[in-house]
Amino acid sequence: MSETNAFITRTDIESDDSGPLDGQTVAVKDNISTKGVRTTCGSAMLEEYVPPYDATVVSKLKDAGATIVGKTNMDEFGMGTTTETSAFGATENPAAPGRVPGGSSGGSAAAVAAGEADLALGSDTGGSVRCPAAFCGVVGIKPTYGLVSRYGLVAYANSLEQIGPIAPTVESAAQLLEVIAGDDSHDATTRETDATYADAADGDVDGLTVGVPTELVDGADDAVVEQFEATLDSLCEQGAETVEVSLPSVETAVQAYYVIAMSEASSNLARFDGVRYGPDTEAEGNWNDSFAAVREEGFGEEVKRRILLGTYALSAGYHDKYYKKAQDARAWVRQDFAEAFESADVIASPTMPVAPFERGESLDDPLQMYLADANTVPVNLANLPAISVPAGETEEGPVGLQLVGEAFDERTIIRTASAAE
């Protein structure tokens, strides 16, 4: 085990092909299927699971000449903001020792920050690429929903999640995005694209309008806001201008996100019933007893909490009270973003309202962990693209600048991020 504990499984899958990622090592989050290499999702439930196929993004990595060096640690089934809920131990933040690397793709961000991989793939359901990118001082992109295939991604919340790149620079992240983007016959939500992304990292923001929503800035720590404003000043010096925009719906975004995500998780994780997956138990009795024993042993506390809450939200008598209202709130979030983009080319905020937590700080207070996602979850609800780029340091560690773009306009956020870099 390395000092960071960034990897659950080390491997060395060399490509037989040549392409844009020749000579590049890539770490893959452990909820993305790799043929012949175990994929655990950070859970004891899948500790011995070895997929018989590659995810589409993994096939594209191989076609591009990349070498896959391992499967990275993560919050169990992607449920967490700190990479502390993994059944394989917590991951250390190489950019801020003693503090969390963010989550749920914390292993991927830590591997890149520590130089244990050139590039990495994560998955982002409510900020799980951007949060660890910010906390570890690297770049992370959450693509528009449908730009990157989810085939081979172990599902947590289908309507929210996307696979995205993590890299040390904006240009290298954009190049990795270029490799994994595009239509896939295995994923009906994808669409064909001929867009290029690496060449957009040219730093040209002359005449660009950056919208700043006060709702995503006012609640952030003072030290985070200081670094955020300094980065905005730098963009203005390069020819951009800032305007104030409003996203009033973000006040309900966290609540709506967790109702939707937990509801979808309770459905998706129903497959883990001890028949096809899960640890052997010695439970006696009927099927329900065996089912309960497998889940008790195989799932961690955070996963159990989210399954219970999601099942409750979908149950008879509560569906309209919780799930339907959350979907209404989601539509409100989309509308607010659409109106904000009428006066701005990109929308900027701190990626996370706080600097990296100390290890163990949020485990006893799940609500604190959920609220920390306030700036990232609205993007997933609206199915928009966003990037986190390093925006300086506080005494507690790195902070990130989040830039949000209109659907399938990754080029503009990449261009802006390269100017902020």
Beta strands, then each sheet from edge to edge (+ up, - down):
strand 1: 7-13
strand 2: 25-29
strand 3: 67-72
strand 4: 119-124
strand 5: 139-142
strand 6: 162-167
strand 7: 209-213
strand 8: 241-245
strand 9: 346-350
strand 10: 386-394
strand 11: 397-404
sheet 1: 1+ 3- 2- 4- 6+ 5- 10+ 11- 9+ 7+ 8+
end
